[in-house]
Amino acid sequence: MEEEQSEFRHWDELLPDVLGLIFSYLSLKELLKVIPCVCKSWSKAVMGPLCWQYIDLFQWSIRWQPHQLDRMLRMLVTRSCGSLRSLHVAGLQNDSNFSFITENAGSLRVLRLPRSEISGSIVEETAQRLSTITFLDLSHCPKIGAKAIEAIGKHCKFLVTLCRNIHFLDSAGKVELEDEANAIAATMPRLKHLELRCHFISTECVLKILSGCPHLEHLDIKGCLEVELDHQFLKDKFPKLKNLLELRLRNMEEEQNEFRRWDQLPPDVLGLIFINLSLQELLTVMPQSANPGVRQLGVPIVGKI
């Protein structure tokens, strides 16, 4: 009993690496505001890289001003000391932040940057620094084009998941979206999970992707209205494809007799359209609609914000 007691250590006497591993399971708020105030050893441990291998700033991205988010991002990535494995942050406003991330991406596996204003040119210039990533989310990044996607495919050889969803209204008439799809087909053969919601692409492009990405198991093409696929053909030709998510409007020219008014469209179709509205419109205009289906649809959309 006495020997066991002599080997017992107080929490503040644990090795910094051990404390770092324990603290890595805490929330960002606890790591920044609670742990540093407990004692000197804990304050020192929370400054170490083991606490900052997985950084999730998504919720903070929504609440903070861009300059506040920039400072926090740079501080935490610097603390990781090159050991960063996963980063989730939304709404990056400039190329310098993206370049900074890639400079510290030696161990990075997961990178999620939805709704960011980073340019395609900076992605092309720095893609070679992202050679270790396996998961990439560039959804709703309007300044990124086919050349950037191609650069990612050429340099990120271990990429298995790509999320490149866009807004429904942003895709109409954009020919370069087909170029993006062709770039994916030509440069990302290891993909297993691909999301291309609301892309204005053809059936031929989708078939090229399926042929160029033979390991693809999950394909999300909801809102790709021009795509018409034969499911039996897909089952026979691409047996590894387990999940195909589709949502398309019927060709109105061929089926005018089945034309529907706006308030008679399926909820999923209306959802794709309404998700592009502002928060104020969703909260004040939608609930006042005379159609009960439209009123009810605003609830799940707002719930996703």
C-alpha positions in Angstrom: 0.0 0.0 0.0 2.8 2.4 0.9 4.7 1.5 -2.3 1.5 2.2 -4.4 1.0 5.6 -2.7 4.6 6.6 -3.3 4.1 6.0 -7.0 0.9 8.0 -7.2 1.2 11.4 -9.0 -0.9 14.5 -8.8 -2.5 15.7 -12.0 -0.1 18.7 -12.0 2.9 16.4 -11.9 2.0 14.3 -15.0 4.4 14.6 -17.9 3.5 17.3 -20.4 3.0 14.8 -23.2 0.5 12.8 -21.1 -1.4 16.0 -20.2 -1.4 17.0 -23.8 -3.0 13.8 -24.9 -5.7 14.1 -22.2 -6.4 17.8 -23.0 -6.8 17.0 -26.7 -10.2 15.6 -25.9 -11.5 18.9 -24.5 -13.4 21.6 -26.4 -11.6 24.6 -27.9 -13.2 26.9 -25.3 -11.9 24.8 -22.4 -8.4 24.6 -23.9 -8.2 28.3 -24.3 -10.0 29.6 -21.3 -10.0 27.0 -18.5 -6.9 24.8 -18.7 -4.3 27.6 -18.7 -5.8 29.0 -15.5 -5.5 25.8 -13.4 -1.8 25.7 -12.8 1.6 26.4 -14.4 2.2 22.8 -15.6 -1.2 22.6 -17.2 -0.7 26.0 -18.8 2.6 24.8 -20.2 1.1 21.5 -21.5 -1.8 23.2 -23.3 0.7 25.3 -25.3 2.3 22.1 -26.6 1.5 20.6 -30.1 -0.3 17.5 -28.9 -3.4 19.6 -28.0 -3.5 21.1 -31.5 -3.3 18.2 -33.9 -7.1 18.5 -34.5 -8.4 22.1 -34.8 -12.1 22.7 -35.4 -13.0 26.4 -35.8 -16.2 25.9 -37.7 -18.6 27.3 -35.0 -16.2 30.1 -34.2 -16.1 30.9 -37.9 -19.8 31.8 -37.9 -19.6 34.0 -34.8 -16.4 35.9 -35.2 -15.3 38.8 -37.4 -12.7 37.8 -40.2 -9.8 39.5 -38.5 -10.5 37.7 -35.2 -10.7 34.4 -37.0 -7.5 35.0 -38.8 -5.6 35.7 -35.6 -7.0 32.6 -33.9 -6.3 30.4 -36.9 -2.7 31.5 -37.1 -2.1 31.2 -33.4 -3.5 27.6 -33.1 -1.8 26.3 -36.3 1.5 27.7 -35.0 1.0 25.9 -31.7 0.6 22.6 -33.6 4.3 22.9 -34.6 3.8 21.0 -37.9 1.8 18.1 -36.2 -1.6 19.4 -37.5 -3.7 16.5 -38.7 -7.2 18.0 -39.2 -8.4 21.5 -39.7 -12.0 22.7 -40.1 -12.6 26.4 -40.7 -15.2 28.2 -42.8 -15.2 31.6 -44.5 -11.5 32.3 -45.1 -11.3 35.7 -46.6 -7.9 35.8 -48.3 -5.2 33.8 -49.9 -2.5 34.5 -47.3 -4.4 32.3 -44.8 -4.6 29.4 -47.2 -0.9 29.8 -48.0 -0.1 29.8 -44.2 -2.1 26.6 -43.7 -0.2 24.8 -46.5 3.1 25.9 -45.0 2.1 24.0 -41.9 0.5 21.0 -43.6 3.3 18.4 -43.4 1.1 16.0 -41.3 -2.3 17.2 -42.5 -4.9 14.6 -43.4 -8.2 16.4 -43.3 -8.8 19.9 -44.6 -12.2 21.5 -44.6 -12.5 25.1 -45.9 -16.2 25.6 -47.0 -17.5 29.0 -48.0 -14.0 30.5 -48.4 -12.9 33.2 -50.7 -9.5 31.7 -51.6 -8.5 32.0 -55.2 -7.8 29.3 -57.7 -4.4 30.7 -58.4 -3.2 30.3 -54.7 -4.5 26.7 -54.7 -2.5 26.0 -57.9 0.6 27.5 -56.4 0.5 25.6 -53.1 -1.2 22.3 -53.9 2.1 20.5 -53.8 2.2 21.2 -50.0 -1.0 19.3 -49.5 0.4 15.9 -50.7 -0.6 14.1 -47.4 -4.3 15.0 -47.3 -6.9 12.3 -47.7 -10.1 14.4 -47.1 -10.7 17.8 -48.7 -13.8 20.1 -48.5 -13.9 23.1 -50.9 -17.7 23.4 -51.0 -19.1 26.8 -51.9 -15.7 28.3 -52.7 -16.7 30.4 -55.8 -13.2 31.5 -56.8 -11.8 28.0 -57.3 -12.0 26.5 -60.8 -11.0 23.6 -62.9 -7.2 24.4 -62.9 -7.1 24.4 -59.1 -9.0 21.1 -58.9 -6.6 19.6 -61.5 -3.6 20.8 -59.4 -5.1 19.1 -56.3 -5.6 15.9 -58.2 -2.0 15.9 -59.5 -0.4 16.6 -56.1 -2.7 15.0 -53.6 -2.3 11.3 -54.5 -3.8 10.0 -51.3 -7.1 11.9 -51.6 -10.1 9.6 -51.0 -12.8 12.2 -50.2 -13.6 15.4 -52.1 -16.5 17.7 -51.2 -17.1 20.3 -53.9 -20.8 21.3 -53.5 -22.0 24.6 -54.8 -25.1 26.7 -54.5 -28.0 25.9 -56.9 -28.2 29.4 -58.4 -24.4 29.7 -58.8 -24.1 26.7 -61.2 -26.5 27.7 -64.0 -24.8 28.1 -67.3 -21.3 27.7 -66.0 -19.4 25.6 -68.5 -16.2 25.4 -66.4 -18.1 23.1 -64.0 -17.8 20.4 -66.6 -14.0 21.1 -66.8 -13.9 20.6 -63.0 -15.7 17.2 -63.4 -13.3 16.2 -66.2 -10.3 17.2 -64.0 -11.6 15.0 -61.2 -12.0 12.1 -63.6 -8.5 12.5 -65.0 -6.5 13.1 -61.8 -8.2 11.5 -58.8 -8.3 7.7 -59.3 -8.2 6.9 -55.5 -11.5 8.7 -54.7 -14.0 6.7 -52.7 -16.4 9.6 -51.7 -17.3 12.5 -54.0 -19.9 15.3 -53.5 -20.8 17.5 -56.5 -24.2 18.9 -55.5 -25.9 21.3 -57.9 -23.1 21.2 -60.5 -24.3 22.0 -64.1 -22.8 18.9 -65.6 -23.8 16.3 -68.2 -24.4 12.6 -67.9 -21.2 12.0 -69.9 -19.2 13.9 -67.3 -20.6 11.7 -64.5 -19.8 8.6 -66.4 -16.2 9.8 -67.0 -15.9 10.3 -63.2 -17.1 6.8 -62.6 -14.7 5.4 -65.1 -11.7 7.5 -63.9 -12.4 6.8 -60.2 -12.8 3.0 -60.1 -12.9 2.9 -56.3 -15.8 5.3 -55.9 -18.3 4.1 -53.4 -20.3 7.2 -52.6 -21.4 9.8 -55.2 -23.6 12.7 -54.3 -25.0 14.6 -57.4 -28.1 16.0 -55.9 -29.3 19.0 -57.9 -27.3 18.0 -61.0 -30.4 18.5 -63.2 -28.9 17.5 -66.5 -27.8 14.1 -65.4 -29.9 11.0 -66.4 -28.4 7.7 -65.2 -29.5 4.1 -65.8 -29.3 2.5 -62.5 -29.1 -1.1 -63.8 -26.3 0.0 -66.1 -24.4 1.5 -63.1 -25.0 -1.6 -61.0 -23.5 -3.8 -63.7 -20.7 -1.5 -64.9 -19.6 0.0 -61.5 -20.3 -2.6 -58.8 -18.3 -0.7 -56.2 -20.7 2.2 -56.2 -22.8 1.7 -53.1 -24.4 5.1 -52.6 -25.7 7.3 -55.4 -27.6 10.4 -54.3 -29.6 12.1 -57.0 -32.3 14.7 -57.2 -33.3 16.1 -60.6 -36.2 18.0 -62.1 -38.1 16.4 -64.9 -37.6 17.8 -68.4 -40.4 20.3 -68.8 -40.3 20.4 -72.5 -41.0 16.7 -72.7 -43.5 16.6 -69.9 -45.4 19.9 -69.9 -48.5 18.1 -68.9 -46.9 17.4 -65.5 -45.8 21.0 -64.9 -46.2 22.0 -61.3 -46.6 25.4 -59.7 -43.8 26.6 -57.3 -45.9 25.6 -54.3 -46.4 22.1 -55.7 -42.7 21.3 -56.2 -41.3 18.5 -54.0 -39.8 19.7 -50.6 -36.3 18.5 -51.6 -36.4 20.7 -54.8 -37.7 23.7 -52.9 -35.1 23.1 -50.3 -32.3 23.4 -52.8 -33.7 26.7 -54.0 -34.6 28.2 -50.6 -31.2 27.3 -49.0 -29.8 30.2 -51.1 -32.0 32.8 -49.3 -30.8 35.0 -46.5 -31.5 34.1 -42.9 -33.9 37.0 -42.6 -35.9 35.8 -45.6 -36.0 32.3 -44.2 -37.2 33.5 -40.8 -39.6 36.3 -41.9 -40.8 35.6 -45.5 -41.1 31.8 -45.6 -43.3 31.5 -42.5 -45.8 34.0 -44.0 -46.3 31.9 -47.1 -49.9 30.9 -47.8 -48.8 27.4 -48.6 -48.3 25.2 -45.5 -45.7 23.0 -47.2 -43.5 26.0 -47.9 -43.9 27.3 -44.3 -42.9 23.9 -42.8 -39.9 23.6 -45.2 -38.3 26.7 -43.6 -37.8 24.8 -40.3 -35.3 22.1 -41.4 -33.4 24.6 -43.6 -32.9 27.1 -40.7 -32.0 24.2 -38.5 -28.9 23.5 -40.7 -27.5 27.0 -40.3 
